[in-house]
Amino acid sequence: MKLLKIGIVLLLVIGSGIFAAGFFNAEQAPAAGDGPTAESLMKRGLLFLEDSEWKEANEYFNKVLDIDPEYAPAYVGKLCAELKINKEGGLADQQFDKNNKDYQKALRFADANYRAKLEGYAKASEEKLRLEKEKILGQIRVGAIVPLGGYDWRVLDVQGNRALLLSDKIIEARAYHAAGGEITWEKCSLRGYLNGEFYNKLPGDFKAKIAETKLTNDNNQWHGTSGGAATTDKIFLLSLEEVVRYFGDSGQLKNKNSNGYFGDQYNSARIAKDASGNASWWWLRSPGYLSLFAACVYNVGSVYLFGGTVNIDNGGLRPALWLNL
């Protein structure tokens, strides 16, 4: 009798374990085919692309890759979402980096036919960009405004196969020399920024056309302040002499007065606006009354030879460069 009871208990324990295991599996492991497929998720992602819902599109392409991490079209979809392109074919009309990680993975996992299609998009994009740049370079003449490297540039001079460009607008506000104190163009922080961080973030093909330029840094003609040593720069600020040469003056640079500035009929040509459309003052590389100051152009276009204190951080920045055509 005792053996019979033990057997019944064992059967109950084993049976309950089998039932529990079956219940757990039924809850945790859905039958095959019950969840969304890579194909259905891909369709949703493409619909979000069409509707310009970039974040949602990217999320669905990631869901596709969770199911199949080697599904090349999903990587292309992610690239389109990043570039804000509504359809894959739009890659042929927009510049994109061929080293982009999603594009490279798409090439890696694509079959031969799809890989050829993707490479065709890249070639078409490069050709369109080349033609646009040739058109822009063909329009370079004194006074023209040309879009290059992500900025609009005013053409100040053309000499042979080179052109002097000045940013048409004030691109940002910075100090001439953040640490303050006596300084010349050669050693100021703004020169370091322009030829370092600013230059490095320009597109590679644009950087390749920027010429190194030997600059003379003359003394302040009114106050005699030293301009420092000559420098060789790719990106620079205009000097007082260059402002006079390219924007005109009424001879006031050579005729001293007690105010340390001059204004004339050329003022309007020197006015520069910031990204918000407001006229603002901008730095020149020439020294001011002392080496604690740097010359500048007022927001009304008058030239201030006394200059602004070098560590004022709201001075407008208008980079200049010589471009090889």
C-alpha positions as CSV (number, residue, x, y, z in Angstrom):
1,M,0.0,0.0,0.0
2,K,2.9,2.3,0.9
3,L,4.6,1.5,-2.4
4,L,1.4,2.3,-4.3
5,K,1.1,5.7,-2.7
6,I,4.7,6.5,-3.5
7,G,4.1,5.5,-7.1
8,I,1.0,7.8,-7.3
9,V,2.9,10.7,-5.9
10,L,5.7,10.2,-8.4
11,L,3.3,10.0,-11.3
12,L,1.7,13.3,-10.1
13,V,5.1,15.0,-9.8
14,I,6.2,13.8,-13.2
15,G,2.9,14.7,-14.8
16,S,2.8,18.2,-13.4
17,G,6.4,18.7,-14.6
18,I,5.4,17.6,-18.1
19,F,2.3,19.9,-18.0
20,A,4.4,22.9,-16.7
21,A,7.0,22.4,-19.4
22,G,4.4,22.2,-22.1
23,F,2.7,25.4,-20.8
24,F,6.1,27.3,-20.6
25,N,7.0,26.3,-24.1
26,A,3.6,27.4,-25.4
27,E,4.0,30.8,-23.9
28,Q,7.7,31.5,-24.7
29,A,8.2,30.0,-28.1
30,P,5.6,31.0,-30.7
31,A,5.1,28.6,-33.6
32,A,7.1,29.3,-36.7
33,G,5.6,31.9,-39.0
34,D,3.6,33.6,-36.3
35,G,5.9,36.8,-36.2
36,P,6.6,39.4,-38.8
37,T,8.9,38.4,-41.7
38,A,11.9,40.3,-43.0
39,E,9.9,40.9,-46.2
40,S,6.9,42.5,-44.3
41,L,9.1,44.6,-42.2
42,M,11.0,45.8,-45.2
43,K,7.8,46.9,-46.9
44,R,6.9,48.9,-43.8
45,G,10.3,50.6,-43.8
46,L,10.0,51.5,-47.5
47,L,6.5,53.0,-46.9
48,F,8.0,55.1,-44.1
49,L,10.7,56.3,-46.5
50,E,8.1,57.3,-49.0
51,D,6.4,59.4,-46.3
52,S,9.6,61.0,-45.3
53,E,9.4,59.5,-41.8
54,W,13.1,58.8,-41.5
55,K,13.3,57.7,-37.9
56,E,10.5,55.2,-38.2
57,A,12.0,53.9,-41.5
58,N,15.4,53.4,-39.9
59,E,13.8,51.5,-37.0
60,Y,12.1,49.0,-39.3
61,F,15.2,48.4,-41.4
62,N,17.0,47.6,-38.1
63,K,14.2,45.1,-37.3
64,V,14.8,43.5,-40.7
65,L,18.5,43.2,-39.9
66,D,17.6,41.6,-36.5
67,I,16.0,38.8,-38.5
68,D,18.6,38.7,-41.3
69,P,21.8,40.6,-40.6
70,E,23.0,40.0,-44.2
71,Y,20.0,41.5,-46.0
72,A,21.6,44.1,-48.2
73,P,18.5,46.2,-49.1
74,A,17.9,46.9,-45.4
75,Y,21.4,48.6,-45.2
76,V,20.5,50.6,-48.3
77,G,17.3,51.6,-46.7
78,K,19.2,52.8,-43.6
79,L,21.4,54.9,-45.9
80,C,18.4,56.4,-47.6
81,A,16.9,57.3,-44.2
82,E,20.1,59.0,-43.2
83,L,20.3,61.0,-46.4
84,K,16.6,61.7,-46.3
85,I,16.0,60.1,-49.7
86,N,12.5,58.7,-50.4
87,K,13.5,55.9,-52.7
88,E,16.6,53.9,-53.4
89,G,17.1,55.3,-56.9
90,G,17.5,58.7,-55.4
91,L,21.1,57.7,-54.4
92,A,22.1,58.4,-58.0
93,D,21.1,62.1,-57.6
94,Q,22.7,62.8,-54.3
95,Q,26.3,62.9,-53.1
96,F,27.1,60.3,-50.5
97,D,30.2,58.9,-48.9
98,K,31.1,55.5,-50.5
99,N,32.9,54.6,-47.2
100,N,29.6,54.9,-45.3
101,K,29.3,51.8,-43.2
102,D,25.8,51.0,-44.3
103,Y,26.7,51.3,-48.0
104,Q,29.8,49.1,-47.5
105,K,27.8,46.4,-45.8
106,A,25.2,46.5,-48.5
107,L,28.0,45.9,-51.1
108,R,29.4,43.2,-48.9
109,F,26.1,41.2,-48.7
110,A,24.6,42.0,-52.1
111,D,24.6,39.4,-54.9
112,A,26.5,40.3,-58.1
113,N,23.5,42.0,-59.8
114,Y,22.5,44.1,-56.8
115,R,26.1,45.1,-56.2
116,A,26.4,46.3,-59.7
117,K,23.2,48.4,-59.2
118,L,24.6,50.0,-56.0
119,E,27.9,50.8,-57.7
120,G,26.0,52.4,-60.5
121,Y,24.3,54.7,-58.0
122,A,27.7,55.8,-56.7
123,K,29.1,56.4,-60.2
124,A,26.0,58.4,-61.2
125,S,26.3,60.5,-58.1
126,E,30.0,61.2,-58.6
127,E,29.4,62.2,-62.3
128,K,26.6,64.6,-61.4
129,L,28.7,66.2,-58.7
130,R,31.6,66.6,-61.1
131,L,29.4,68.3,-63.7
132,E,28.0,70.6,-61.1
133,K,31.4,71.6,-59.9
134,E,32.6,72.3,-63.4
135,K,29.6,74.5,-64.0
136,I,30.3,76.4,-60.7
137,L,34.0,76.8,-61.6
138,G,33.1,78.0,-65.0
139,Q,31.0,80.8,-63.3
140,I,34.0,82.1,-61.3
141,R,34.5,85.8,-62.1
142,V,35.1,88.8,-59.9
143,G,31.9,89.7,-58.0
144,A,30.2,86.3,-58.4
145,I,28.9,84.3,-55.5
146,V,29.7,80.6,-55.8
147,P,28.7,77.6,-53.6
148,L,31.6,75.4,-52.8
149,G,32.5,73.2,-49.9
150,G,29.3,73.8,-48.1
151,Y,29.6,77.7,-48.1
152,D,28.8,80.6,-50.4
153,W,31.9,82.5,-51.5
154,R,32.4,85.9,-53.0
155,V,35.0,86.1,-55.7
156,L,37.3,89.0,-55.0
157,D,40.1,88.4,-57.6
158,V,41.1,86.1,-60.4
159,Q,44.8,85.8,-61.3
160,G,45.6,83.2,-63.9
161,N,44.4,79.8,-62.7
162,R,43.7,81.0,-59.2
163,A,40.8,82.9,-57.6
164,L,40.6,84.7,-54.2
165,L,37.4,83.7,-52.4
166,L,35.9,85.3,-49.3
167,S,32.9,83.8,-47.4
168,D,29.9,85.8,-48.5
169,K,28.4,85.7,-45.0
170,I,29.8,85.6,-41.5
171,I,29.9,81.8,-40.8
172,E,30.3,82.0,-37.0
173,A,31.5,84.2,-34.1
174,R,34.9,83.6,-32.4
175,A,37.7,85.4,-30.6
176,Y,40.7,86.5,-32.5
177,H,42.9,85.1,-29.7
178,A,40.9,83.4,-27.0
179,A,43.6,83.7,-24.3
180,G,43.9,87.5,-24.8
181,G,47.1,89.5,-24.4
182,E,49.5,90.8,-27.0
183,I,49.4,88.7,-30.2
184,T,50.0,88.8,-33.9
185,W,48.2,86.9,-36.7
186,E,51.1,84.4,-36.8
187,K,50.3,83.0,-33.3
188,C,46.7,83.8,-32.7
189,S,44.2,81.1,-31.9
190,L,41.9,82.1,-34.9
191,R,44.7,81.3,-37.4
192,G,45.2,77.9,-35.7
193,Y,41.5,77.2,-35.9
194,L,41.1,78.2,-39.6
195,N,44.0,76.1,-40.7
196,G,43.2,73.2,-38.4
197,E,39.7,72.4,-37.3
198,F,37.9,74.5,-39.9
199,Y,40.1,73.4,-42.8
200,N,39.9,69.7,-41.8
201,K,36.1,69.6,-41.9
202,L,35.9,70.9,-45.5
203,P,35.2,68.2,-48.2
204,G,38.3,66.5,-49.4
205,D,37.9,67.5,-53.1
206,F,37.5,71.1,-52.1
207,K,40.5,71.0,-49.8
208,A,42.6,69.6,-52.6
209,K,42.0,72.8,-54.6
210,I,43.0,75.3,-51.8
211,A,46.4,76.8,-52.5
212,E,49.0,77.5,-49.8
213,T,49.5,81.3,-49.8
214,K,52.4,83.3,-48.5
215,L,51.0,86.3,-46.6
216,T,52.6,89.5,-45.7
217,N,51.3,90.9,-42.4
218,D,51.9,94.6,-42.5
219,N,52.1,97.0,-39.6
220,N,49.0,99.0,-38.8
221,Q,49.5,102.1,-41.0
222,W,47.9,104.5,-38.5
223,H,49.4,103.3,-35.3
224,G,52.6,101.5,-36.3
225,T,51.7,98.4,-34.5
226,S,53.7,95.4,-35.7
227,G,51.9,92.9,-37.9
228,G,54.4,90.2,-37.1
229,A,56.1,87.7,-39.3
230,A,55.0,86.6,-42.8
231,T,52.9,83.4,-42.7
232,T,51.9,80.6,-45.1
233,D,48.3,79.7,-44.8
234,K,45.5,77.9,-46.6
235,I,42.7,79.7,-44.9
236,F,43.2,83.3,-43.6
237,L,41.5,86.6,-42.8
238,L,41.7,89.7,-45.1
239,S,44.2,92.4,-44.1
240,L,43.4,96.1,-44.0
241,E,45.2,96.5,-47.3
242,E,43.2,93.8,-48.9
243,V,39.9,95.3,-47.7
244,V,41.0,98.6,-49.4
245,R,42.1,96.8,-52.5
246,Y,39.0,94.7,-53.0
247,F,36.3,96.8,-51.5
248,G,37.6,100.3,-52.2
249,D,38.2,103.4,-50.0
250,S,38.4,107.1,-50.3
251,G,42.1,107.4,-49.4
252,Q,41.3,107.5,-45.7
253,L,43.7,104.6,-44.9
254,K,46.6,107.0,-45.6
255,N,45.1,110.1,-44.0
256,K,45.1,109.7,-40.2
257,N,42.4,111.2,-38.0
258,S,41.8,110.9,-34.3
259,N,38.9,108.5,-34.4
260,G,40.8,105.4,-35.5
261,Y,38.1,104.4,-38.1
262,F,37.0,105.5,-41.6
263,G,33.6,105.3,-43.3
264,D,32.9,106.3,-46.9
265,Q,30.8,105.5,-49.9
266,Y,32.2,101.9,-49.9
267,N,30.6,101.0,-46.6
268,S,27.7,99.0,-48.0
269,A,30.0,96.7,-50.0
270,R,31.8,95.8,-46.7
271,I,28.6,94.9,-44.8
272,A,28.3,91.2,-43.9
273,K,25.4,89.3,-42.4
274,D,25.4,86.3,-40.1
275,A,23.3,83.2,-40.5
276,S,20.3,84.9,-39.0
277,G,20.4,87.7,-41.6
278,N,21.7,90.4,-39.2
279,A,24.6,92.6,-40.1
280,S,27.5,92.1,-37.8
281,W,31.1,93.2,-37.4
282,W,34.0,91.0,-38.6
283,W,37.7,90.5,-37.9
284,L,40.6,91.4,-40.1
285,R,44.0,89.8,-39.6
286,S,45.8,93.2,-39.2
287,P,46.8,94.5,-35.8
288,G,44.9,97.4,-34.1
289,Y,46.1,100.3,-32.0
290,L,48.2,97.9,-29.9
291,S,48.9,94.2,-30.2
292,L,46.0,93.7,-27.7
293,F,43.6,94.7,-30.5
294,A,42.9,93.4,-34.1
295,A,41.4,95.6,-36.8
296,C,37.9,94.9,-37.9
297,V,35.0,96.0,-40.0
298,Y,31.9,97.4,-38.3
299,N,28.4,96.1,-38.9
300,V,27.7,99.3,-41.0
301,G,30.7,98.6,-43.2
302,S,33.1,101.2,-41.8
303,V,36.7,100.1,-41.1
304,Y,37.9,100.3,-37.5
305,L,41.7,100.6,-37.4
306,F,41.8,100.9,-33.6
307,G,40.4,97.4,-33.5
308,G,38.6,95.1,-31.1
309,T,40.1,93.5,-28.1
310,V,41.5,90.1,-29.3
311,N,39.6,87.9,-26.8
312,I,36.1,89.3,-27.6
313,D,34.3,86.1,-28.7
314,N,31.5,87.7,-30.8
315,G,33.7,88.8,-33.6
316,G,32.4,87.7,-37.0
317,L,34.5,85.1,-39.0
318,R,34.8,85.5,-42.8
319,P,37.4,83.0,-44.0
320,A,39.3,83.8,-47.2
321,L,41.4,81.5,-49.5
322,W,43.0,81.2,-52.9
323,L,41.5,78.4,-55.0
324,N,43.2,76.6,-57.8
325,L,40.9,76.5,-60.8
